[in-house]
Amino acid sequence: MEVDRVQAIASDSFSTGTIPPEYIRQENEQPGITTFKGQQPEVPVIDFANEEKLVELILDASSKWGVFQIVNHVIPKEVINRLQKVGKEFFELPKEDKELYAKSLRENDSKNSVEGYGTKLQKEAEGKRGWVDHLFNMIWPPSAIDYRFWPKNPPDYREATEEYAKHLHNVVHKVLGSISLGLGLEENELKYAMGGDDLVYNLKINYYPPCPCPDLALGVPAHTDMCAITILVPNEVQGLRAYEEGHWVDVKYVANALVVHIGDQIEILSNGRCRSMLHRSTVNKENTRMSWPVFVEPPADRHVFSPSLPVAADASSSAADFRDCKVYTPSYVEDPIHISTQPSKRPTSSLDTSSHEGLCGSKSTRSSGDPFKECATNMSRLSEMHI
């Protein structure tokens, strides 16, 4: 089956000055209409070297925003530059070279995986698609890595990616540790509630080619991340937007900073003390936007449990209550829904469900006749929903 990659569609679209109708969003999603034009609040920027106030600053940003940027994070600039270089080089390869690592579309293929080179094939409820291609690789722990889906071209892709993964450990440890301490726990309690040293890192390289109609399209629609935390490296092209105080506001990248998202699992484990931020990805007319998010999550067979913290004292549900992913679909982006801090029971939907509390996906916002429609989704559907 031939797959239409957005990279190829973009080239054709500039010759006509239009984009296919499935990429034109409904008016209540179009960036040209919904992006806030007034004075915007600034996403917190935290100095990772400020040990004295780090716990306070990270908990405050996690509670009020759910997204923040960190500077002085000690990942060498050359390590990040190399990660970006090999990602960019992969998407500049000829189509046939990239397709060697494409996700299999055959049901019984032994290579069937959420990993690999791909484009979101499933349309959303309104038949819309995102203006993005991606490469998805599990990069930690080493025992779980499937190198079949790691490009051999560019030749240094593996070395650059593994080097970045090793440097990322310190950032993950300090972010989770600061949240844990801020909640009144031992420093490692949140981390070990989700798997400790077996935490999984999933890297997704998003490639948003230039779009002739950026006010009409979205790279990825409004969603929250279902992992514990997301740590994102952007390129120089702005495009990440967060939903704050009823408005879509720009997350203005700071040079050499990492962007951190609080995911749904931390919101659940903190009983809502930390916030999983609704966000979306826009596109640019002149420049290619790229991002390198790493979704940090428990291993797939991990039963996530509530730590013994005061904020969880009123929780009456077991860890299994959170093993099935749910997608909440409010009618309008202007009225987003966040996960309840009350215990959530297994869905009774007729859709197939899988035990995957560790899978990093997203809650999408889309128009619906029922403003609070809830449905279960399985792992293969979630694999396309990362930002």
Protein Blocks (a to p, Z undefined) as FASTA:
>chain_A
ZZddfklmmmmmmmnopacfklpccfklmmklmpcfbdcdddddddfklmmlmmmmmmmm
mmmnopacdehklpafklmmmmmmmmmmmmmpcfklmmmmgccfbfklckbcfedcdddf
bdcfkopacddddddddfbdfklpcfklpcfbdfklmmmmmmmmmmmmmmmmmmmmmmmm
mnopafklmmmmnnpjmpccddddddddddfblmlpcfbdcdddfbfbdcddddfbdhia
cdeehiacdddddehiacddddfklmmmnnomaccddddddddfkbccddddddddddfk
lccdddddfklmmpcbdfklmmpccddddfbfklccdddfbdcdddfbfbdcdddfkbcc
dddddddfblkbccdddfklmmmmcZZ
